[in-house]
Amino acid sequence: MAMLEKTTRINYLFDFYQALLTPKQRSYMSLYYLDDFSLGEIAEEYEISRQAVYDNIKRTEAMLEEYEEKLLLFQKFQERKKITEQMEKCLAEGKLDRANLDHYLVLLEELD
């Protein structure tokens, strides 16, 4: 997975699951991924080692992936987005009739 792809994925997972993290985990992840702080800058801010920050961030990333594995909030978000884009395309092409609309509604309901 490319670095930008990984960063984007972690940002989404953080958005979905940050309430399940400790305040310290939220802070480290926010500083690292959202505010673009380096490990050294975070370590300095909290007066701990770079390695401690790195370990915490890696553990937190793994936790976010575990939450996603169990709850699938990000996956369902992506699927909803794809269905919505298909609906918009059909609408723009004048092909969103009742049958198509019913089809898309069933797909959306299946995600719940």
C-alpha positions in Angstrom: 0.0 0.0 0.0 1.4 3.4 -1.0 2.2 5.8 1.8 -0.5 8.3 0.7 -3.1 5.5 0.5 -2.1 4.3 4.0 -2.3 7.8 5.4 -5.8 8.4 3.9 -7.0 5.0 5.2 -5.7 5.7 8.7 -7.3 9.2 8.6 -10.7 7.6 7.8 -10.3 4.9 10.4 -9.3 7.6 12.9 -12.4 9.6 12.0 -14.7 6.5 12.5 -13.1 5.0 15.6 -11.3 7.8 17.5 -14.0 7.7 20.2 -12.8 4.2 21.1 -9.2 5.4 21.7 -7.6 6.8 24.9 -7.0 10.6 25.0 -3.3 10.0 24.6 -3.8 7.7 21.6 -6.1 10.3 20.0 -3.6 13.1 20.7 -0.6 11.2 19.1 -2.6 10.1 16.1 -4.0 13.6 15.6 -0.6 15.3 15.9 1.0 12.7 13.6 -1.6 12.2 10.9 -3.7 15.4 10.9 -1.2 18.0 12.1 1.8 16.4 10.3 4.1 16.5 13.4 7.2 14.3 13.2 7.8 11.6 15.8 10.5 13.8 17.2 8.2 16.7 17.6 5.6 14.6 19.4 8.2 13.1 21.6 9.5 16.5 22.5 5.9 17.7 23.3 5.3 14.8 25.6 8.8 14.5 26.9 9.2 10.8 25.9 11.3 9.0 23.4 10.7 8.9 19.6 10.5 5.1 20.0 7.7 5.4 22.6 5.7 7.6 20.2 6.4 5.3 17.3 5.3 2.2 19.3 2.2 3.9 20.4 1.2 5.1 16.9 1.9 1.6 15.5 -0.2 -0.1 18.2 -3.0 2.4 17.7 -3.0 1.8 13.9 -3.3 -1.9 14.6 -6.2 -1.2 16.9 -8.0 0.9 14.3 -7.5 -1.9 11.7 -9.0 -4.4 14.3 -12.0 -2.2 14.9 -12.6 -1.9 11.1 -12.2 -5.7 10.8 -15.0 -6.1 13.3 -17.3 -3.2 12.6 -16.7 -2.4 8.9 -17.7 1.2 9.2 -15.2 2.5 6.6 -15.9 -0.4 4.2 -19.7 0.4 4.4 -19.0 4.1 4.0 -17.0 3.3 0.8 -19.8 1.1 -0.5 -22.4 3.7 0.2 -20.3 6.3 -1.6 -20.0 4.1 -4.6 -23.7 3.4 -4.8 -24.5 7.1 -4.4 -22.1 7.9 -7.3 -23.8 5.3 -9.4 -27.2 6.9 -8.6 -25.9 10.3 -9.5 -24.5 9.0 -12.8 -27.9 7.4 -13.7 -29.7 10.6 -12.7 -27.4 12.7 -14.9 -27.9 10.3 -17.8 -31.7 10.3 -17.3 -31.7 6.6 -16.5 -32.8 6.7 -12.8 -36.3 5.2 -13.2 -38.3 3.5 -10.5 -36.7 0.1 -11.0 -33.1 1.5 -10.8 -34.0 3.5 -7.8 -35.5 0.5 -6.0 -32.3 -1.5 -6.9 -30.1 1.2 -5.3 -32.3 1.4 -2.3 -32.0 -2.3 -1.7 -28.2 -2.1 -2.0 -28.1 0.7 0.5 -30.4 -1.2 2.9 -28.2 -4.3 2.7 -25.3 -2.3 4.1 -27.2 -1.7 7.4 
